[in-house]
Amino acid sequence: MKWIKRLLGLIAVLILLAIIVAAYLLITFDANDYKERIEAEVQEATGRELTLSGPIGLTLFPSLGLRLEEVRFGNAEGFGDEPFAEVDVVDVAVAVMPLLRRELEVQRVQADGVRLNLARDEQGRNNWDDLLDHAGAARDDAVGADDDERTTTETRLALQRIDVAGISLTNTRVHWDDRETGMQATLDPFELQIGRFRPGVETRLDLEAVVRAEGGDLAEPVELALDLGGLMNVDLLNERYSVRRLNATLGLAGGGLPRAVGMTLETDVALEMADAMSLRLERLTLGVAGVRMTGFAELSELDGEQPQIRSEMRTNTFNLKDVLTDLGMDAPKTSDPDALARVALDLSAHGSFQALNMDPFLITVDDAMLSGSAGWDGRGERPLITFDVSGERLNLDRYLPPEVEEARTENGNGNGEADEDIAIELPLEALRSVDVDGSAALGRLDVMGMVLRNIELQIRAEAGDWNIQPLNAEAYDGELSSRLRLDARHDAPRYELAADLQALDIGALLEDFQGDDARLMGTGNLELDIATRGELLSELKGALNGSGNMRFEDGAVRGINVAQIIRRAEARLRGEQLEEEEPNQTDFSELTGSFTIRDGIVRNEDLAASSPLLRVSGEGQADLNDDTLDYRVNTTVVGTLEGQGGRELDDLRGVMLPIRISGTFTDPSFRLDLEDALRDRYEDEVRERVQEEEDRVRERLDEEEERARERIEQESDRLLDRFRSR
């Protein structure tokens, strides 16, 4: 037992001696005497200059602590004289006893006034690339032996033994200078608080930061304020870093936004770096204004040249006008004030930041649902948008500006005084900035009061030249084949329309389009080829040019009753008054004609209409600029036209009766001078009768002259015979 007592006594002496030596070292050792050596060692190890301007504080037991002040770490070669990093104060403490067990227990990591200058040169080289190898070697040294001597189990156990009581970064500033793209970004201020940190174990994370960026692809400077918290898990061995229950608030300003925008983000995020770098956001919820999007997003191949995107998101039902107002943008004015009140999106996306596809997608706008696929390709001179969309029904009239609806229904019917102020405003710059190649199919489309069914169309656009060709549909019991063109490459947009409608109910179409009784009724064909340009409605009418032709059967022209006009004129000629009322329309069995349009003036010279009663031809013009008419209708009665009292007006049969139409579209006037027409007819009849009498008299005179000549000859012969007989 004595040797045990002696051994314990020896241990006590050794411990006492160690305490005395440690106390002596703490009293007599000054780490500041080793500044130059430390700076030289760092210079040799990294190739960079380390400057320790402030005092060095060192503790050896019970924790190994280091406090540095006013530290400056040089930049990589080729990145200028600006330091890579500066720190006002950094304080790190590690427990000594766990180190003896090959465990890393960090009692504190505190840094204040950290300033980092990160950069990338024109060749894509970063100013920290040279430090990565040193960081890997330092990590290997921290966890144990060299790679060829350390087993996987030893590495895993060593990494799992890291224990940090907490990390605190305050007053931190990070600047990013990307000379390859021209972007400048600054993270200032940056505050980071991390709770007790152990690999593979969740800990509390809180972060506040403000990022300002400009240059590069940014047309205007942008600022992002970030405040987030969550449960962080850093798995160093498997190189997996995640934050569960991440809750962030973001504020975005600049970048062309009319006002600052607030957003919220809730998700579980994980960053994988073991093989290929990828970022995955599960249970993602993003809120901005009144829109709330939920789903997931995944970014893969982040360390490659073209990171890939995969996402599925859907929104709540939101009011688009309210959202735009909250974002400081002007909400569109619509004919239906309740339009855009119920909008929802359901999207599935995949691709890259340069080329993204949405397949499938579902868009709900009020009562309409559109589904299909779409794509965006930004690798060309202009972004290319592709799509293939289908839907059951879409009413575009609900979303047109109110002034367009007013022009169609009121001003379009002849009240031209307000037309000068109506502007058709188009987002010309946006139309020029993208290319489009897409197709659409709709069961029903309501536009400008008209109803089209079973629509199929192709849309192509290049640098502002938009073409819809073909545009085929069923319309008003007929078939529509057409093409549209919008040329937005000029200051004043240009429009073209070519349409061929077969077996068309023209009356139903015009009634829907005008919102009033149609002037023309019937079933037939209409061909139209027109073009115009301008921004004001008056400019569009004044620049309208084109041509067309029509052929309709079994219809009527409303607003004029030719038979009634003739009867009234005949009654006035007789000093009578016609009191009967009839529908103010002229029926026809067939109506044909063609027209040309020059600078807003519609000219027709070959109108022809027929019915069992009348034959009608016409010529003249309609001026769309001032809504005036100047037209002549030549009418010939070919059937029985009964006047008041049932008397037949047979004396008008075969007479060409000219009717002059003038005035405006809404208030036309009709004039028929029946007396002149009859006078012309009677004068012709008198001339014919006089000529007939003259011919009869001349014939009688010729006959008398012939008989007299015969009598004279006979008398001469008789006298000559007498003379000879003597």
TIKEDO-520804 format. One record per atom (N, C-alpha, C): x, y negated, z. Coordinates in steps of 0.1 Angstrom, whole numbers, plus 5000, padded with zeros to 4 digits. Atoms other than C-alpha are relative to their C-alpha. Example, Ala and Ser with C-alpha at 12.3 -4.5 7.8 and 13.67 -1.06 7.14 Angstrom:
BEGIN
500950125000
512350455078
500949885000
499150115000
513750115071
499249895008
end
This chain:
BEGIN
500850125000
500050005000
500949885000
499150125000
503049775005
500349954986
499750055014
503849764968
498849934994
501250085005
500249654961
500049865005
499950134994
500649374985
501149914994
498950085006
503949274970
499649964985
500450045013
502449284935
499049895000
500950114999
499549064945
500749875004
499250114996
501948834961
500749944989
499250055011
504048814930
499049944990
501050065009
500948744909
499649865005
500450134994
499948464933
501149904997
498850105002
503448314930
500049964985
500050035014
503248334892
498949904996
501150105003
499848164891
500349875006
499750134994
501047894915
501149944991
499050065008
504147854893
499449944987
500650055012
501947824862
499249875002
500850124997
499747564879
501049885001
499050114998
502847364889
500649964986
499550035014
504247384853
499049924992
501050075007
500947284838
499849865005
500250134994
500546994862
501249914996
498850085004
504146884854
499949964985
500150035015
503446904816
499049894998
501050105002
500246704819
500549865005
499550124995
502146444839
501149944991
498850055007
505246424819
499950004985
500149995015
504146524783
499249894994
500750115008
503146244759
500050044986
500149965013
501846364726
500349894990
499750115009
502346014711
501550014996
498649995004
506046094711
500250094988
499949915011
505246354684
499349954987
500850055011
503346124660
500750024987
499349995012
506046114634
500150154995
499949865004
506546494635
498750054995
501449955004
502746554632
499849944986
500350065014
502546314602
500950074990
499149935009
505546484586
499550144997
500549865002
504046834591
498849994991
501250015009
500746724575
500449964986
499550035014
502646564546
500550124993
499549885006
504446884540
499050104997
501049895002
501447104543
498949964990
501150045009
498946894522
500549924989
499650095010
501046664502
499449865001
500650134998
499146374516
500549935013
499550084989
500046094540
499049995011
500850014988
498646104575
500649895009
499550114992
498845784596
499250005013
500650004987
498145794633
500349875007
499750144995
497845424643
499649995014
500550014986
495945474676
500750105009
499449904991
496845664707
499550144999
500449865000
496746034710
499850055014
500349944986
494946194740
500050154999
499849855000
495846554749
499750065014
500349924988
494446794775
500450144997
499549875002
495847144781
499150105007
500849914992
493647304808
499049935009
500549875004
490947414814
499650004985
500350005015
490247304778
501249934993
499050065009
492647224750
499349894992
500750115006
491446874740
501049914993
499350105008
492546624714
499249884997
500850125003
491446264710
501049914991
499350085010
492646064680
499349874998
500650135003
492045694673
500749944988
499550075012
492545494641
500950104992
499349905008
493445794619
499749964985
500250035015
494045744581
500750124993
499549895007
494446034557
500049964985
499850055013
495745964522
499250074989
500849945011
494046034489
500950094991
499349925009
494946284462
500749924990
499250075010
497446194436
499149974987
500850045012
495846004407
498749935004
501350064996
492945864428
500249865007
499850134994
494545534439
500550005014
499450024986
495845394472
498950005011
501050004990
492445394489
500050135007
499949884993
492445654517
498950104997
501149905001
490545974514
499150005012
500850004988
489445954550
500649915010
499650084989
489545714579
499050035012
500849984988
488345774615
500449915011
499850084989
487945534643
500450085012
499849924988
487645794670
499650144997
500449875001
487646174669
500450075013
499749944988
487446384700
499650154999
500249855001
487746774700
500550075012
499549934988
487947004730
499650154998
500149865002
488447384729
500350075014
499749934987
488147614760
501250094998
498749925001
491547784767
499850155003
500249864997
490448114783
499450084989
500649925011
488248224754
501150024989
499049985010
491248164731
500950125002
499249884997
493148434750
499350134996
500849885005
490348674740
499749994985
500150025015
490648554704
498649964997
501350065002
487348364707
500249855000
499950155001
486848004696
498849945006
501150064993
484747814720
500349855001
499850155001
484547444711
499149935009
500950074991
483247234739
499449874995
500650135006
482746914719
500749974987
499550065012
483246764685
499349874998
500650145001
482646394684
500949924991
499350095009
483546154657
499249874998
500750135002
482745784653
500849924990
499450085009
483445554625
500850074989
499449925010
484245824599
499749934986
500250065014
484745684563
500750094990
499549915010
485145924534
499849944986
500150055014
485945824498
500250124991
500049885009
485046114475
500049954985
499950045014
485846084438
500250114990
499749915011
485946264405
500549924988
499450075011
488146154376
499450034987
500649995013
487446134339
500150144995
499949875004
488546494335
499250105008
500849924991
486146624362
500750065012
499249954989
488846684388
499649925013
500450064988
487746614424
501249975009
498950044992
489946444450
500150095013
499949914988
489446734475
500450144995
499749875005
490347024452
501350065006
498849954995
493847044466
499950045015
500149974985
492547074502
499250145002
500849884998
490347384495
500850125003
499149894997
493247624495
500550005014
499550014986
494547484527
498950035010
501149974991
491047504543
499850155001
500249864999
490747864534
501150075008
498949944992
494147944549
499849975014
500250044986
493347754580
498950085006
501049914994
490147954584
500550145003
499549874998
491948274580
500950015013
499250014988
494448164607
499149995013
500950024988
491548064630
499350135004
500849884996
489848404629
500950125002
499249884997
492848644631
501150014991
498849965008
495348814609
499849964986
500150025015
496048794572
499050094994
501049925006
493748934547
500450144998
499549865002
495849244540
500150075013
499849944987
496049314578
498750015007
501350024992
492449224589
498950084993
501149925005
489549464584
498849914999
501350075002
486049354574
499349985014
500650014987
484849434609
500749905009
499350104992
487549224625
499749864996
500350135005
486748934603
498649965004
501350034995
483048954611
499949975014
499950034986
483748974648
500649875003
499350134998
486148684646
499149884997
500950115004
483648464628
498949985010
501250014991
480848554652
500449955013
499550054987
483048444681
500149855001
499950145000
483048084670
498849945008
501150064992
481047874695
500349865002
499850154999
480647494693
498949955009
501050054990
478847324722
499149904993
500850105007
477747044699
500949914991
499350095009
478646814670
499349874999
500650135000
478146444669
500849914990
499350105010
478946204639
499149885001
500750135000
478045844643
500849904992
499450115008
478645534622
500950054988
499249935010
479745754593
499649934986
500250055013
480145624557
500750084990
499549915010
480645834526
499849924986
500150075014
481345674491
500450104990
499849915011
481145874459
500349924987
499650075013
482945744427
500250114989
500049905010
482145954397
500449934987
499550075012
484345824369
499750074987
500449925011
483246104346
498649954994
501350055004
479645974345
499749855002
500250144997
480045624358
499149975012
501050024988
477845674389
500849965012
499550044987
478645504422
498950035010
500949974989
476945624454
500649985013
499550034987
477245524490
499050065010
500849954989
475945714521
500449925012
499650094989
475845444548
498749935005
499349924990
474845474576
499650154999
500249864999
475045844583
500250055014
499949954986
474245994617
499650155000
500249865000
474446364624
500250055015
499949944987
473646554656
499650154998
500249865000
474046934659
500150065014
499949944987
473247134690
501050115001
499049894998
475147444702
500150084987
499949935013
476547604671
500850135001
499349875001
477347974666
499650064987
500449945013
477448154633
498950105001
501149915000
474248334625
499049975010
501050034990
472348164653
499549864997
500750135003
469847884648
500449905011
499850114991
470547544663
499349884995
500750125004
468947204663
500949914991
499450095010
469846974634
499249874999
500650125002
469046604632
500949914992
499150085009
470246364605
499249884995
500550125005
469646014595
501049944990
499150045010
471045864563
499349904990
500550095011
470645594536
501050014989
499249985012
471945664501
499749894990
500250105011
472445384475
500850054988
499349955012
473345484439
499749904989
500250085013
473845294406
501050054990
499249955011
475345354372
499750134995
500349875006
475545674353
498750004992
501349995008
472145774340
498949915006
501050084993
470445534364
499949864993
500150135007
469045224345
500049895011
500050104990
468645044378
500550065013
499649944987
470145084413
498850065008
501149944993
468145314436
500550025015
499649984986
468145354474
499050105006
500749894994
467045664494
500350005015
499849984985
466445664532
499550135004
500349864996
466346004548
500150025015
500149964986
465346124583
499550145001
500449875000
465246494588
500450085013
499749914988
465246764615
499650144997
500349865003
465147134616
500950105008
499249894993
466747464629
501050054990
498949975009
470147514612
500650145004
499349874998
471747854607
501150014990
498849995009
475347874593
500650145002
499449875000
476448224584
501349994992
498750025007
480148174576
500550124993
499549885006
480848534569
499450034987
500749985012
478148574543
499849884991
500150135007
478348214532
498649974996
501450035001
474748154537
499649895010
500350114991
473547824551
498549964998
501550035001
469847754559
499649915011
500750094990
467547514577
498550055000
501449964999
464247654589
499249895006
500950104995
461247434596
500649864998
499550135004
462947144579
498849904998
501050105001
460846834583
500749874997
499250125004
462046524564
499049894996
500750125005
460746174557
501049924991
499150065009
462146004527
499349874995
500550125005
461845644515
500849964987
499350025013
462745564478
499649864996
500150145005
463245204465
500949984988
499250035012
464545064433
499850104989
500249915011
465045264401
498949974991
501150035008
462345074384
498750015007
501249994993
459745144410
499549865005
500550134996
457444844417
500049975015
499950024986
457544904454
500650135006
499449884994
459145144479
499050115002
500849884999
457745494480
500450085012
499749914989
457445704511
499650154997
500349865002
457546084509
500350095012
499749904989
457446384533
500350134994
499549875005
459146714529
500050105012
500049904990
458447034548
500450134993
499649885007
460247364539
501050085008
498849924995
462647644547
501050014989
499050025011
465747584527
501250095003
498949924998
468647824522
501049984988
499050025010
471947774503
500950135001
499249885001
473748094491
501349974992
498850035007
477448064481
500950124999
499149885000
478848424484
500450034986
499749965013
478548504447
499849884991
500350125007
476848234426
499249915009
500650094991
475747924443
498549984996
501450025002
471947894447
499349945012
500850074990
469447694466
498550044999
501449965000
465947814476
499249935010
500950074990
463147624492
498750085000
501249924998
460347844506
499049925008
501050074993
457047724519
500249854999
499750145003
457747394503
498749924999
501150105000
455347104509
500649864998
499550145003
456046764493
498849914999
501150095000
453746474500
500549864996
499750145005
453746134482
498649934997
501250065001
450945884484
498950095004
501149914996
447746094483
500250144994
499849875007
449346394465
500850095010
499349904992
450446704484
500250124992
499649885008
452346974465
500550115009
499549884992
452947324479
500450104991
499549905008
454847614466
501450045004
498649974998
458447714462
500849954988
499150055011
461547604442
501350075002
498749944999
464847774434
500949954990
499050055009
467947634419
501250105001
498949905001
470547894408
501149954991
498850035008
473947884391
500449855002
499650144998
474647544408
501549984998
498650025002
478347604404
500350024985
499849985014
477847654366
499849874993
500250125008
477547404338
498549964999
501450035001
473747434336
499250075011
500849944989
472047504369
498650034995
501349955004
468747694365
498949975010
501150044992
465347604379
498950104999
501249925000
462447824389
499149955011
500850064990
459447684407
498550044997
501450005001
455747734413
499449915010
500650104991
453747444427
498649984996
501450055002
450147334431
499749895009
500350124992
448647014443
498650025006
501350024995
445646924463
499249924989
500850085009
442746744445
500149855005
499750144996
443646374445
499449904990
500550115008
442346044431
501249934994
498850055007
444945934405
500049855001
500050154999
443845564406
500549965013
499650044987
444345554443
501550035002
498649964999
447745724440
500949894993
499350105007
448945474414
500049875007
500150124992
447745184435
500950015012
499149994989
449645314465
501449994996
498650005005
452745344444
500449864994
499750145005
452444974434
499849994985
500250005015
451445064398
498649964997
501450045004
448444934379
499350124995
500849895004
445745194377
499349974987
500750025013
444145234343
498649965002
501550035000
440745074337
499350094991
500749905008
438345324324
498549964999
501450035002
434845304310
499150065011
500749944989
433645544337
500849965013
499350044988
434645384371
500450125009
499849884991
434545734387
501050104993
499049915007
437045884361
501350005008
498749984994
440346024374
499950015015
500249994985
438846074409
500350145005
499749874996
439546444409
501050064991
498949955008
442846554396
500850115008
499349904993
444746874404
501050074990
499049935009
447847054390
500450145006
499549874996
448947414391
501150044990
499049995010
452347464375
501050115004
498949904999
454947734370
501149964991
499050065008
458247604358
501350095001
498749935001
461547764347
500949934989
499150065010
464647644328
501249935007
498950084995
467347384335
499649865001
500250144999
467647014342
499949944986
500050055014
468246974304
498850054992
501149945008
465447204292
499150075010
500949944990
462447284314
498750044993
501249945006
459447504305
499050025011
501149974991
456047514322
499150104994
500749905006
454447834315
499650115011
501150085006
451647864324
499849885009
500450114991
450147544338
498449994998
501550025000
446547444347
499949865005
500250144996
445547074348
498549985001
501450034998
442146974362
499849855001
500350154999
440846624355
498549995000
501550014998
437346564368
499450134996
500749885003
435146814350
500850084989
499249935011
437846924324
501150085006
498949914997
440347204327
500850034988
499149975011
443347234304
501050095005
499049904997
445647534304
500950024988
499149965011
448547654284
501549995005
498550004997
452347604283
500549874994
499450125005
454547304278
501550015003
498650004998
458247224276
500649864999
499250125001
460746944280
501450034997
498649985003
464146934263
500749874998
499350135000
466446644270
501450014994
498749995006
469446764251
500249934987
499950075013
468746574219
500149855002
499950155000
468846204210
498949955009
501250044992
465346174226
499450135006
500649884995
463546414249
498950054991
501049935008
461446664231
498950075009
501149944993
458046754245
499250104991
500849905008
456347074233
498850055009
501249954993
452947214243
499150084992
501049925006
450247454235
498850005010
501050024990
447047354253
498650044995
501449965003
443447484253
499149965011
501050044990
440347384271
498650014995
501449995004
436547414271
499449874995
500750125003
435547054271
500949885006
499350124996
437146704273
499249884995
500750125003
435346374274
500949885001
499050115000
437846104264
499349875002
500750134999
435245834264
500049955015
499950044986
435345834302
501349935004
498750054997
438945734301
500549894991
499750115008
438945474274
499849875007
500250134994
439345104284
498649954998
501450055002
435944934289
499949914988
500150095012
436744674262
499850084987
500249915012
436944964237
498650044998
501449965000
433545084246
499149884997
500850115004
432144734244
500149964985
499850035014
433644684210
499350104991
500649905008
432245004198
498449985000
501550004999
428644954210
499449864998
500650145002
428144574211
500649924989
499350085010
430744384192
500150074987
499949925013
431044664167
498749994992
501350015007
427344604158
499849864995
500150125007
428044254146
500249885009
499750124992
428744024176
501549985000
498650015002
432143934163
500749895007
499450124994
432743624184
501050055011
499149964989
434443824212
501050104995
499049915005
436344054189
501449955000
498750065001
439243814187
500850035012
499349994987
440143864224
500250155003
499849864996
440044244224
501350054994
498749955003
443544394224
500150155002
499749864998
444444754218
501450025004
498650004994
447444774241
500550155001
499349875000
449745074235
501350005007
498650004994
452845174255
501050034989
499249975012
455045134224
501450055004
498749954996
458345184242
500050155004
500149864996
457145504257
499750094988
500249925012
455845624223
501250024992
498849995008
459145554207
501150095007
498949944992
461245724235
500050155000
500149855000
460046084230
499650054987
500549935012
459546334203
499050115005
501149904996
456546574204
499850104989
500449895009
455646904188
499150095008
501049924992
452447054201
498750034993
501249975006
449147204194
498950015011
501150004990
445747194211
498750064994
501349945004
442347374209
499049975011
501150044991
439147244225
498750054995
501449965003
435647384226
499249884996
500850125003
434247034227
500849875004
499350124997
435646684225
499149884998
500850125001
433746364232
501049884998
499150115002
435546054217
499249904992
500750115006
434145714207
498550034997
501449975001
430645844213
499750124991
500249895009
431046124188
500350135007
499949874994
430946494196
500650094989
499349915009
433446734179
500150145007
500049864994
433347114185
501150084993
499049905006
435947394180
501149924993
499050085006
438747144175
501350085001
498749955001
442147254164
500949894994
499150115005
445047014159
501450035003
498650004999
448746974156
500549865002
499550134998
450646674170
501550014999
498650015002
454146584159
500449855001
499550144999
456046264168
501550005000
498650025000
459546144161
500349855000
499650144998
460945814173
498949904998
501150095000
457545654175
499150024988
500849975011
456045804143
499150125004
500949904995
453046004156
499050054989
500949945010
451146244133
499150115006
500949894997
448046454140
499550064987
500349945013
447846694111
500350155001
501450045003
445746884107
499249985013
501150024990
442746784128
498750064994
501249935006
439947034120
499050025012
501049984990
436647054138
498750024993
501449995004
432947124135
499349875005
500650134996
431046794135
498649984994
501350035005
427346724132
499550084988
500549895009
426347044114
500950014988
499149995011
429347004091
501450035004
498649964998
433047064088
500949874998
499050115001
435846804094
501450044998
498649985003
439246814079
500749864999
499550145000
441446514087
501450005004
498650024994
444846374096
500049855005
499850134994
445746074118
501549975001
498650044998
448945874120
500049875007
499750134992
450145614145
501549984998
498650045002
453345444135
500349895010
499650094989
454745274167
501449954998
498650055002
458145194152
500149854998
500050155003
457144834144
499449935012
500650084989
456144544166
498550015000
501449985001
452644574153
499750154996
500349865003
451444944154
499250014987
500749975012
450145094122
499250135001
500949894999
447245334118
499650054986
500549945012
446245574091
499050115003
501149894998
443145804088
499650054986
500649945011
442246044061
499150115005
501049914995
439046244066
499250054989
500949945009
436946484046
499050085008
501149944992
433546574061
499050064990
500849925009
431446834044
498750045007
501349964994
427646904050
499849925013
500050084988
427646614075
498649945002
501250084996
424546474093
500549865003
499450134998
425646114088
499249925010
500850074991
422745974108
500350035014
499749964987
423446164139
501449955004
498750054997
427146074137
500049855002
500050144999
426545704132
499349955013
500750034988
424045694160
500850025013
499149984988
426545844185
501149905000
498950095001
429345624172
499649865004
500450144998
427445294173
499249985013
500850024988
425345364203
498649944996
501350075005
422245244182
499550084988
500549945011
420045344154
500949994988
499150005012
422045444123
499449934988
500550065012
421745244091
499850104989
500049905010
422245554070
499750145005
500449874996
420645894073
500150094988
499949905010
421046214054
501150105002
499049894999
423146524049
500850004987
499149995012
426146534026
501449995003
498550004999
429846474021
500549855001
499450134999
432046174030
501550025000
498650005000
435646124021
500549865003
499550134995
437745844037
501550015001
498550014999
441345734034
500349855002
499850144996
442145404053
501349985008
498850034992
445045234069
499949855005
500050134994
445544924091
501149985009
499050034991
447844754115
499649895009
500350114991
447844514144
499850055015
500249974986
447244494182
498649955004
501350054998
444044284182
499050074991
501049945009
440744424169
499849914988
500250085012
440444124146
501250024990
498949975009
443944204132
499850144993
500349875006
442944564127
499049994989
501050015011
439844464107
500649924988
499450085011
441744204087
501050074991
499049935007
444444444077
499550144995
500549875005
442144734068
500050014985
499949975014
442744884034
499750154998
500349865003
441645204017
498950024990
501149965009
438945383998
499350125005
500949894996
436245644001
498950024990
501249975008
433245803985
499150095008
501049934992
430045963996
498950054991
501249945007
427146173985
499150075010
500949954990
424146234006
498650034994
501349955005
420746404001
499049995011
501249994991
417246384016
500249915013
499750094988
417946074038
499349874998
500750135001
417045714042
501149895004
499350124996
418645364045
499249925008
500850074991
417345194075
500449855000
499850155000
416944814078
499549944987
500550055012
415544774043
498950104994
501049925006
412244904028
499749934986
500150065013
412544833991
498650004995
501449995004
408944943983
499249895006
500850104993
407544714009
500449864996
499550135005
409744423997
499349964987
500650025013
408344463962
498549975002
501450024998
404744493974
499749865006
500250134995
405044183995
500249894990
499850105010
406543983967
498950004989
501249995010
403744103943
498849945006
501250064993
401144003969
500149855000
499850155000
402643653972
499849944986
500250055013
402643623935
498549994996
501450005002
398943693935
499249915009
500650094990
398343453963
499350085011
500649914990
397543743987
501150025011
499249984989
399043844020
500050155004
500049864997
400244204027
500350015015
499949994985
399644284064
500450145005
499749864995
400344664065
501550015004
498749984995
403444774084
500550144997
499549875003
405645064074
501450015007
498649994995
408945204087
501049924991
499150095007
411744964078
501250084995
499049915006
413645214057
499650044986
500249955013
414045334022
500550144998
499649865002
413945704016
500650034987
499449965013
416045873990
500150155000
499749865002
416446213976
501550034998
498649995002
420046143966
500649875000
499350124999
422545873974
501550024997
498649995003
426045843959
500749874998
499350125002
428745583957
501450015005
498650014996
432345493962
500349865005
499750134995
434045203979
501549985001
498650044997
437345023983
500049905011
499850094989
438644824012
501349924998
498850095002
441044524007
499949895011
499950104990
442044324037
498749985008
501250014992
438844404056
498849984993
501250025008
436444354027
499750134993
500449875006
434544664017
499249974987
500650035013
433544653980
499550134994
500649885007
431144893962
499449954987
500650045013
430144883925
499250104994
500749895007
428545213918
499050075009
501049944992
425845273944
498950054991
501149955008
423145493930
499150095010
500949934992
420045623948
498750034992
501249965007
416945803936
499050065009
501149944993
413545903948
498950024990
501149995010
410246003932
499449874996
500650135002
409245633934
501049904994
499150115004
412445433928
501350064994
498649985004
415745433910
500749875004
499350114994
418245213928
501550004996
498650015001
421745093919
500449875007
499650124992
423844843938
501549974998
498650055001
427044643939
500149885009
499850114991
428544393963
501150035010
499049984990
430644363994
499549975014
500250034986
430744354032
501349965006
498850054995
433244144049
500150035015
499949964986
434344304082
500649895009
499450114993
436243994092
499049915007
501150094994
433143784098
498750075000
501249924999
430544064096
498949944991
501050055010
428743914065
499950094989
500449925011
427044074036
499749924988
500350065013
426843983999
499850124991
500249885007
425144263981
498749994991
501150005010
422744313951
499550144998
500649875002
420344603949
499149994988
500850005012
418844663914
499050125001
501049904998
415544853918
499150014988
501049985011
413345013891
499050105005
501149914996
409945153898
499750104989
500249905010
409545483881
498750095004
501149934997
406545623900
498849915003
501250084997
403145503913
500349925013
499850084989
403645203936
498749935003
501350064997
400345113952
500149885009
500050124992
399644763965
498850005009
501150014990
397144633990
498750044993
501249965005
393744783984
500150124991
499849885007
395245083967
500149984985
499850035014
395744903933
501450044996
498749965006
398445053912
500749884993
499350115006
401144803902
500750064987
499449945012
401644963868
500849894992
499350105008
402844623854
501449985005
498750004995
405944663876
500950124996
499349885003
406845003863
501049974988
498950025010
410145003844
500649865001
499450134999
410944643855
501150015010
498950014990
414344593871
499849895009
500250094989
413844423904
501249985008
498850024992
416944263919
499749955014
500150044986
417144233957
501349955005
498850064995
419744003971
500150025015
499949984986
421044104006
501249915005
499050094995
422943844026
499949995015
500050014986
423543734062
501050085007
499049934992
425243934089
499550145002
500449864998
425244304099
498850015009
501149994990
422944244128
498749924995
501250085005
420643994110
500149984985
500050015014
420544064073
498749944995
501250065007
418143874049
499950074986
500349935013
416544024018
499149904991
500750095009
415343813988
499750074987
500449955013
413343933958
499149904993
500850095008
412143683931
499250074990
500849925009
409343883916
499549924988
500650095011
407943583895
501049994989
499050015011
411243543877
500250134993
499849875006
411543913872
498850034990
501149985009
407943923857
500049914988
499950105011
408543603837
500950054989
499049955010
411543763821
499350114992
500649895007
409444073813
499049944990
501150055009
406443863799
500649934988
499350075012
408843643778
500550104990
499649905009
410243953764
498950064992
501249945007
406744093756
499549904990
500550105009
405743753740
500950004987
499150005011
408843753719
499850124991
500249885008
408144103708
498749994992
501250025007
404544023699
500149904989
499850105011
405443713679
500850064989
499249945010
408043913661
499250104992
500949905007
405444183654
499049924991
500950085009
402943913640
500849954988
499350055011
405643763619
500350114990
499749895009
406544103606
498750044992
501249975007
402844173598
499649904989
500350115010
402343833581
500950024988
499049995011
405543883561
499650124991
500449885008
404344233551
498849964991
501150045008
400944083540
500449914988
499550095011
402643813520
500750074989
499349925010
404844053504
499050094991
501049925007
401844273495
499249914990
500850095008
399843973481
500949964988
499150045011
402943863461
500150114990
499949885009
403244213446
498850014992
501349995008
399544223437
499949894990
500150125010
399743873421
500950034988
499149975011
402743983401
499550104991
500649905008
400944283390
498949954991
501150065007
397844083380
500649914988
499450095010
400043833361
500550094988
499449915010
401844113343
498850064991
501249945008
398444273334
499449904991
500650115009
397043943321
500949974989
499150035011
400143883301
499950114989
500149895010
399944223285
498749994992
501350015007
396244173277
500049894990
500050115009
396843833261
500950034988
499149965011
399743973241
499450104991
500749915009
397644253228
499049934992
501050075008
394944013217
500749924988
499350085010
397443803199
500450094989
499649915010
398744093181
498950064991
501149955008
395344213170
499549904990
500450105010
394643893152
501050004988
end
